[in-house]
Amino acid sequence: MAYETEEQQVEAIKQFWKENGTSIILGAVIGFGALFGWNYYQDHKESQSAKASMVYSEVLSLSDTADATALANKVNGLKTDHAASSYASLAVLTLAEQLVNDNKFAEAAEQLKWVVDQSNDTFESIAQLRLARVQLQLEQFSDAVATVEAIDEQAYQANALLVKAEALLAQGETEQAKSVLIEARDAGEGAVNPLLQMRLSQLGIDK
């Protein structure tokens, strides 16, 4: 709209502000609040990640010592304070490896189940594979089969099938195990796996 005088333009602005000023101010407050909230969230996220990284470094240092209690305490702290972070999953995998080395398979299984339950795309499959191997040690053969059958990533299929075959052999399911070993060989696409080669040879599978 055109205004004949500057006074008319000023009055029009005043009227517009009287009618819409509250909405404009509220919108600005919300906008600045959202921006502040996003920046705070980003800063908090980076801070938490830095803290988790520092604790994970301490976990790695402790994994080279004989202080199993201190290692477990550090890992449990990460699980409590930074459960969703990759550092927590990495730390738990480190602890589980130490427990396996100490022949504490039941405890290792519990730690690996925790990683699986986090549904972290980066670590879920490796945790499932390690869990299945631990379940073999615990003679939980049906559980081991179920665990590897839940692995989706193609990169882990050959090893997953080998674990499945081991569980089937332990249950006396030799013919089914043979079929699974052939699947494992095919999934490996020519990669050499000494255990797989030994099992194929033992069971007379040449092609």
C-alpha positions in Angstrom: 0.0 0.0 0.0 1.3 3.5 -0.9 1.3 6.3 1.7 0.9 10.0 0.9 2.9 11.2 3.9 5.6 9.9 6.2 3.2 10.4 9.1 0.7 7.9 7.5 3.5 5.4 7.0 4.6 5.7 10.7 1.0 5.4 11.9 0.5 2.3 9.8 3.7 0.7 11.2 2.5 1.5 14.7 -0.9 -0.1 14.0 0.7 -3.2 12.5 3.0 -3.5 15.5 0.1 -3.1 17.9 -1.8 -5.9 16.1 1.1 -8.3 15.5 3.9 -7.3 17.9 3.2 -10.0 20.5 3.3 -12.7 17.9 6.6 -11.4 16.4 8.3 -11.2 19.8 7.1 -14.6 20.7 8.3 -16.0 17.4 11.7 -14.4 17.9 12.0 -15.7 21.4 11.1 -19.2 20.3 13.6 -18.9 17.4 16.5 -17.7 19.5 15.5 -20.3 22.2 15.6 -23.1 19.6 19.0 -21.9 18.3 20.4 -21.7 21.8 19.0 -25.1 22.7 20.6 -26.6 19.6 24.0 -25.1 20.3 23.7 -26.2 23.9 22.8 -29.7 22.8 25.8 -29.8 20.3 28.2 -28.5 23.0 26.9 -31.0 25.5 27.2 -33.9 23.0 30.8 -33.0 22.2 31.6 -32.7 25.9 30.1 -36.1 26.7 31.9 -37.6 23.8 35.2 -36.2 25.0 34.6 -37.6 28.5 33.7 -41.0 27.1 36.8 -41.0 25.0 39.0 -40.2 28.0 37.5 -43.0 30.1 37.9 -45.4 27.1 41.6 -44.5 27.0 41.8 -45.5 30.7 40.1 -48.8 29.9 42.7 -49.5 27.2 45.5 -48.8 29.7 43.9 -51.0 32.3 43.4 -53.9 29.8 47.2 -54.2 29.7 47.4 -54.7 33.5 46.3 -57.5 35.9 43.8 -55.2 37.7 40.6 -56.8 36.5 38.5 -55.1 39.1 39.6 -51.6 38.1 39.0 -52.5 34.4 35.5 -53.7 35.2 34.7 -50.6 37.3 35.8 -48.3 34.4 33.8 -50.2 31.9 30.7 -50.2 34.1 31.1 -46.5 34.5 31.0 -46.0 30.8 28.0 -48.3 30.5 26.2 -46.2 33.1 27.1 -42.7 31.9 27.6 -43.1 28.2 25.6 -46.2 27.2 24.7 -44.9 23.7 28.3 -44.0 22.8 30.5 -46.2 20.7 33.2 -45.9 23.4 31.0 -47.8 25.8 30.5 -50.7 23.3 34.3 -50.7 22.5 35.1 -50.8 26.2 32.6 -53.7 26.9 34.2 -55.7 24.0 37.6 -55.1 25.6 36.3 -56.3 28.9 34.7 -59.4 27.4 37.9 -60.3 25.6 39.7 -60.1 29.0 37.1 -62.3 30.6 37.4 -64.9 27.8 41.2 -64.9 28.3 40.5 -65.6 32.0 38.1 -68.4 31.1 35.2 -66.5 32.6 32.8 -67.3 29.8 29.5 -66.7 31.5 30.6 -63.2 32.5 31.9 -62.6 29.0 28.6 -63.6 27.6 26.7 -61.1 29.7 28.9 -58.3 28.6 28.6 -59.3 24.9 24.8 -59.5 25.3 24.9 -55.9 26.5 26.6 -54.7 23.3 24.1 -56.6 21.2 21.2 -55.0 23.1 22.5 -51.6 22.3 21.8 -52.2 18.6 24.8 -50.2 17.6 25.2 -50.9 13.8 29.0 -50.7 14.1 29.5 -53.3 16.8 26.4 -55.4 16.9 27.5 -58.1 14.4 31.0 -58.5 15.9 29.4 -58.8 19.4 27.0 -61.4 18.1 29.8 -63.4 16.6 31.9 -63.3 19.7 28.9 -64.1 21.8 28.1 -67.2 19.7 31.7 -68.4 20.2 31.4 -67.9 23.9 28.1 -69.9 23.9 30.0 -72.7 22.2 32.4 -72.8 25.1 29.5 -72.8 27.5 28.0 -75.7 25.5 24.9 -73.6 24.8 24.7 -74.9 21.2 21.2 -74.0 20.4 21.8 -70.4 21.7 24.9 -70.2 19.5 23.0 -71.1 16.4 20.3 -68.6 17.2 22.8 -65.9 17.8 24.7 -66.3 14.5 21.5 -66.6 12.6 20.6 -63.1 13.7 23.8 -61.6 12.1 22.8 -59.5 9.1 26.1 -58.2 7.9 27.5 -60.0 4.9 31.1 -59.5 6.0 30.5 -61.8 9.0 28.6 -64.5 7.2 31.4 -67.0 6.6 32.5 -66.9 10.2 29.0 -67.0 11.5 28.2 -70.1 9.4 31.4 -71.8 10.7 30.3 -71.2 14.3 26.8 -72.6 13.4 28.5 -75.7 11.9 30.5 -76.2 15.0 27.4 -76.0 17.1 25.6 -78.5 14.9 28.6 -80.9 15.0 28.6 -80.7 18.8 24.9 -81.7 18.7 25.6 -84.6 16.4 23.9 -83.0 13.4 26.7 -84.0 11.0 24.9 -83.9 7.7 23.4 -80.5 8.4 26.8 -79.3 9.6 28.3 -80.4 6.2 25.8 -78.2 4.3 26.5 -75.3 6.5 30.3 -75.7 6.1 29.8 -75.6 2.3 27.8 -72.4 2.7 30.6 -71.0 4.9 33.2 -71.9 2.2 31.1 -70.2 -0.5 30.5 -67.1 1.7 34.2 -66.8 2.3 34.8 -66.2 -1.5 38.1 -67.9 -1.5 39.5 -66.5 1.8 41.6 -69.1 3.7 40.2 -70.1 7.1 42.3 -72.8 8.7 39.5 -74.1 11.0 37.1 -74.2 8.1 39.6 -76.1 5.9 40.3 -78.6 8.7 36.5 -79.3 9.2 36.0 -79.7 5.4 38.9 -82.1 5.3 37.7 -84.1 8.4 34.2 -84.5 6.9 35.5 -85.4 3.4 34.1 -82.4 1.7 36.2 -81.8 -1.4 33.9 -79.6 -3.5 
